[in-house]
């Protein structure tokens, strides 16, 4: 029985279409998906055989140069100690805020030098207004700012200024508005121990933790050696 011409032509046509579709490469399929009116898009998606974007070249400094290429140089830190410290303090502060429903603040003072003083003031203005405050001196290596730190912690709120517009603020402005607790451990040394003792004697609040280092001493590093190191010794 003979097949009608219309069916034979349709069969050939379908075979031809199937052949052309199977022979189409992945690159052609990708080009078909691009907007034919956007020449810039086609140029950016056209790849070389080695995977490099057309129109670009590697420079002698190790960077890829060409249209649409943006090179970013990243300078690595010589130590991640500061980053890890920030992460640790942030985790502790978030835990205090979460457990107290935001009613207790947290400040960690790493030493009694410039870093400790700056870290204290970085968070003092915000954390002291929460109704309660934890000042953490654990691991504090000492220094000489206890005489600056204690007056701030000992200053209690004498009253409140209530403006016509805005939120009330304590008076004096730098006063803490609630109870203060001081945390210490065996790593709290030198001037941190002086701060803890003064904190307790002034009646600012409770000192919580373990026995401190117990070595309050002034040290001088005036003797320089030929290899760039220093020799220090107690001076008081």
C-alpha positions in Angstrom: 0.0 0.0 0.0 1.4 3.4 -1.0 1.8 6.2 1.4 0.2 9.5 0.5 2.6 12.2 -0.7 1.6 14.6 2.1 2.7 12.1 4.7 5.9 11.2 3.0 6.9 14.9 2.8 6.0 15.5 6.4 8.1 12.6 7.4 11.1 13.9 5.4 10.6 17.3 6.9 10.5 16.0 10.4 13.7 14.0 9.8 15.4 17.1 8.4 14.4 19.2 11.3 15.6 16.5 13.8 18.9 16.3 12.0 19.5 20.1 12.1 18.5 20.2 15.8 20.9 17.5 16.8 23.8 19.0 14.9 23.4 22.4 16.6 26.3 23.0 19.0 26.0 24.3 22.6 27.7 27.6 21.5 25.0 28.2 18.9 22.2 27.4 21.4 23.8 29.9 23.8 23.9 32.5 21.0 20.3 31.9 20.2 19.3 32.8 23.7 21.0 36.1 23.5 19.2 39.3 22.4 20.2 39.7 18.8 19.7 43.5 19.1 22.2 43.8 21.9 25.7 43.5 20.4 27.4 44.2 23.6 25.8 41.3 25.3 26.8 39.0 22.4 30.4 40.2 22.6 30.6 39.6 26.3 29.2 36.1 26.0 31.5 35.1 23.1 34.2 32.9 24.6 37.6 31.8 23.3 38.5 28.2 23.2 40.6 28.5 26.4 37.7 30.1 28.4 39.1 33.6 28.3 36.7 36.5 27.4 37.3 37.9 23.9 39.2 41.1 23.9 41.1 40.5 27.1 44.7 39.7 27.8 46.9 38.7 30.7 49.3 41.5 31.8 52.8 41.0 33.0 51.7 42.0 36.6 49.4 38.9 36.7 46.1 40.8 36.1 43.6 40.3 33.3 43.2 43.5 31.3 40.5 44.3 28.8 37.0 45.8 28.4 34.6 45.0 31.2 37.4 43.6 33.4 37.8 44.9 36.9 40.8 43.9 39.0 40.6 44.1 42.7 43.7 43.7 44.9 43.2 42.4 48.4 45.8 43.0 51.1 45.8 40.2 53.6 46.2 40.9 57.3 49.4 39.9 59.0 47.3 38.6 61.8 43.6 37.8 62.3 43.8 38.4 66.1 41.9 41.7 66.0 39.2 40.2 63.8 38.8 37.2 66.1 38.7 39.5 69.1 35.9 41.6 67.6 33.9 38.5 66.8 34.3 37.2 70.3 33.1 40.5 71.9 30.2 40.8 69.5 29.1 37.2 70.4 29.3 38.0 74.1 27.4 41.2 73.8 24.6 39.6 71.7 24.2 36.9 74.3 23.9 39.4 77.1 21.3 41.4 75.2 19.4 38.3 74.3 19.3 36.8 77.8 18.4 40.1 79.4 15.8 41.1 76.7 18.0 44.1 75.9 18.0 45.5 79.5 21.7 44.9 80.3 24.7 46.2 78.4 28.2 44.7 77.9 31.6 46.2 77.5 34.9 44.4 77.3 38.1 46.2 78.1 41.1 44.3 76.7 43.8 46.3 78.5 44.4 49.5 80.4 46.2 51.3 77.5 45.0 53.2 74.5 43.2 50.2 73.0 41.3 49.5 76.2 40.3 53.2 76.6 39.1 53.4 73.0 37.1 50.1 73.3 35.5 51.4 76.5 34.3 54.6 74.9 33.3 52.9 71.6 30.4 51.2 73.5 30.0 53.2 76.6 27.4 55.7 75.4 25.1 53.1 74.1 25.5 50.2 76.6 25.2 52.3 79.7 21.7 53.4 78.9 20.2 49.8 79.0 19.4 49.8 82.7 22.3 47.6 83.8 25.9 47.2 82.7 28.6 44.4 82.7 32.2 45.6 82.4 34.4 42.7 81.5 38.1 42.9 82.6 38.9 39.2 82.0 42.1 38.8 80.2 43.0 42.5 80.7 46.8 42.8 80.5 47.0 46.1 82.5 48.3 49.5 81.8 47.5 52.9 83.4 44.0 54.1 82.8 42.3 52.9 86.0 42.2 56.5 87.3 40.3 57.5 84.2 38.0 54.4 84.1 36.9 54.4 87.8 35.4 58.0 87.8 33.2 57.1 84.8 31.9 53.9 86.4 31.4 55.5 89.8 29.4 58.4 88.4 25.8 57.7 89.3 22.8 59.3 87.7 21.7 62.4 89.7 18.6 63.2 87.7 17.0 63.2 84.3 16.6 66.0 81.7 13.3 65.8 80.0 13.3 67.9 76.8 10.1 69.1 75.2 11.0 66.9 72.2 13.1 63.8 72.2 14.0 61.1 74.8 15.0 61.9 78.4 18.7 61.8 79.1 20.6 61.3 82.4 22.4 64.0 84.3 25.3 64.0 84.3 25.3 63.0 80.7 28.1 60.4 81.1 26.5 58.7 84.1 25.4 55.1 84.1 21.7 54.7 84.6 21.7 51.3 86.4 23.8 48.8 88.5 27.2 47.9 87.2 29.0 44.6 87.6 32.7 44.0 87.0 34.0 40.6 85.7 37.6 39.5 86.5 39.7 36.3 86.2 43.3 35.1 86.6 44.2 37.0 83.4 43.2 40.3 84.9 46.6 41.8 85.9 48.4 44.9 87.0 46.2 48.0 86.5 43.1 45.9 85.9 43.5 44.6 89.5 43.8 48.2 90.7 40.6 49.0 88.9 38.8 46.0 90.4 40.0 46.9 93.9 38.9 50.6 93.5 35.6 49.4 92.0 34.9 47.4 95.2 36.2 50.0 97.6 34.2 52.8 96.0 31.0 50.8 96.2 30.3 51.0 92.5 29.1 47.5 92.3 30.0 43.8 92.7 33.2 42.2 91.5 32.4 38.7 90.0 34.8 36.1 88.9 38.0 34.3 90.0 41.2 35.4 91.8 43.2 37.8 89.7 46.8 37.5 88.7 48.2 39.2 91.8 51.2 41.0 90.3 50.6 44.7 90.3 53.9 46.2 89.1 55.2 48.9 86.9 57.5 47.7 84.1 59.9 49.6 81.9 61.2 48.5 78.5 64.0 51.0 78.1 66.9 48.6 77.3 67.1 47.9 73.6 69.2 45.0 72.3 71.0 44.7 68.9 68.5 42.3 67.5 65.6 44.8 68.0 64.2 43.3 71.1 63.9 45.0 74.5 64.6 44.0 78.1 62.2 45.1 80.7 62.1 45.2 84.4 59.9 46.3 87.3 60.3 49.9 88.3 57.7 50.1 91.1 
